[in-house]
Amino acid sequence: MRDLTAVGIRSVEVFANSLRRDELAAGAVASDSLMVRAIRAVKTPSPAWPR
């Protein structure tokens, strides 16, 4: 994200694909799912990022 901010990109769209799916979409709300981990990584604050 720091590299993206450095070149003027202020937002990203995150997509995650999972091979484990069920009828209730339980993976979507699992705290350790790929999407949740990706969002956490993107949202980790950095002093260089604008707020």
Backbone as CSV, one residue per row, in Angstrom:
resi,resn,N_x,N_y,N_z,CA_x,CA_y,CA_z,C_x,C_y,C_z
1,MET,0.819,-1.186,0.000,0.000,0.000,0.000,0.865,1.252,0.000
2,ARG,1.985,1.239,0.666,2.846,2.427,0.664,3.301,2.749,-0.749
3,ASP,3.632,1.717,-1.519,4.061,1.937,-2.902,2.933,2.559,-3.721
4,LEU,1.707,2.099,-3.506,0.566,2.657,-4.234,0.330,4.103,-3.843
5,THR,0.403,4.402,-2.558,0.211,5.771,-2.087,1.285,6.684,-2.679
6,ALA,2.493,6.185,-2.775,3.599,6.983,-3.300,3.360,7.434,-4.735
7,VAL,2.606,6.653,-5.510,2.340,7.027,-6.901,0.943,7.625,-7.075
8,GLY,0.285,7.955,-5.943,-0.980,8.665,-6.009,-2.237,7.818,-5.979
9,ILE,-2.111,6.506,-5.811,-3.296,5.648,-5.743,-3.785,5.636,-4.309
10,ARG,-5.017,6.086,-4.087,-5.531,6.240,-2.732,-6.505,5.155,-2.306
11,SER,-6.907,4.288,-3.211,-7.831,3.222,-2.827,-7.588,1.991,-3.697
12,VAL,-8.016,0.857,-3.188,-7.908,-0.397,-3.925,-9.211,-1.164,-3.756
13,GLU,-9.471,-2.055,-4.675,-10.626,-2.940,-4.565,-10.075,-4.345,-4.330
14,VAL,-10.539,-4.967,-3.271,-10.000,-6.262,-2.868,-10.952,-7.376,-3.290
15,PHE,-10.404,-8.384,-3.952,-11.160,-9.570,-4.331,-10.459,-10.778,-3.738
16,ALA,-11.213,-11.680,-3.181,-10.635,-12.925,-2.664,-11.473,-14.087,-3.166
17,ASN,-10.796,-15.130,-3.548,-11.482,-16.317,-4.044,-11.231,-17.457,-3.065
18,SER,-12.241,-18.207,-2.776,-12.099,-19.322,-1.851,-12.688,-20.580,-2.480
19,LEU,-12.018,-21.668,-2.288,-12.523,-22.937,-2.797,-13.473,-23.591,-1.811
20,ARG,-13.474,-23.103,-0.571,-14.359,-23.660,0.457,-15.601,-22.782,0.567
21,ARG,-16.712,-23.272,0.108,-17.968,-22.523,0.150,-19.069,-23.425,0.675
22,ASP,-20.051,-22.792,1.343,-21.213,-23.543,1.794,-22.474,-22.712,1.556
23,GLU,-23.612,-23.291,1.822,-24.897,-22.632,1.548,-25.116,-21.375,2.390
24,LEU,-24.474,-21.301,3.545,-24.677,-20.166,4.453,-23.610,-19.080,4.301
25,ALA,-22.669,-19.268,3.401,-21.565,-18.328,3.197,-20.802,-18.083,4.495
26,ALA,-20.599,-19.141,5.261,-19.926,-19.030,6.557,-18.516,-18.455,6.424
27,GLY,-17.860,-18.714,5.333,-16.515,-18.185,5.129,-16.470,-16.678,5.052
28,ALA,-17.561,-16.062,4.656,-17.595,-14.603,4.517,-17.487,-13.891,5.851
29,VAL,-17.898,-14.552,6.907,-17.854,-13.904,8.226,-16.807,-14.518,9.151
30,ALA,-16.050,-15.478,8.650,-14.997,-16.093,9.466,-13.874,-15.083,9.677
31,SER,-13.437,-14.914,10.910,-12.433,-13.896,11.227,-11.075,-14.168,10.589
32,ASP,-10.834,-15.402,10.161,-9.556,-15.722,9.532,-9.683,-16.010,8.036
33,SER,-10.784,-15.573,7.432,-10.980,-15.823,6.000,-10.001,-14.991,5.169
34,LEU,-9.786,-15.403,3.952,-8.865,-14.697,3.061,-9.283,-13.240,2.882
35,MET,-10.565,-12.983,2.678,-11.029,-11.619,2.470,-10.799,-10.762,3.713
36,VAL,-11.126,-11.286,4.879,-10.946,-10.527,6.121,-9.462,-10.220,6.339
37,ARG,-8.599,-11.197,6.107,-7.160,-10.964,6.268,-6.645,-9.940,5.259
38,ALA,-7.146,-9.981,4.030,-6.721,-9.009,3.016,-7.156,-7.607,3.399
39,ILE,-8.375,-7.456,3.877,-8.868,-6.140,4.280,-8.064,-5.612,5.464
40,ARG,-7.787,-6.468,6.426,-6.975,-6.028,7.571,-5.604,-5.547,7.114
41,ALA,-4.991,-6.275,6.191,-3.671,-5.886,5.704,-3.714,-4.540,5.001
42,VAL,-4.748,-4.314,4.220,-4.876,-3.050,3.495,-5.151,-1.898,4.456
43,LYS,-5.911,-2.158,5.510,-6.293,-1.100,6.441,-5.257,-0.833,7.530
44,THR,-4.197,-1.621,7.588,-3.178,-1.383,8.599,-2.645,0.026,8.413
45,PRO,-2.758,0.859,9.446,-2.380,2.263,9.290,-0.888,2.452,9.046
46,SER,-0.604,3.484,8.327,0.764,3.904,8.066,0.820,5.416,8.198
47,PRO,1.835,5.957,8.829,1.916,7.412,8.982,1.945,8.159,7.653
48,ALA,2.392,7.494,6.590,2.505,8.153,5.278,1.164,8.226,4.558
49,TRP,0.181,7.474,4.993,-1.088,7.431,4.285,-1.982,8.569,4.719
50,PRO,-2.651,9.192,3.759,-3.605,10.250,4.116,-4.807,9.653,4.832
51,ARG,-5.402,10.395,5.675,-6.581,9.939,6.413,-7.816,10.598,5.856
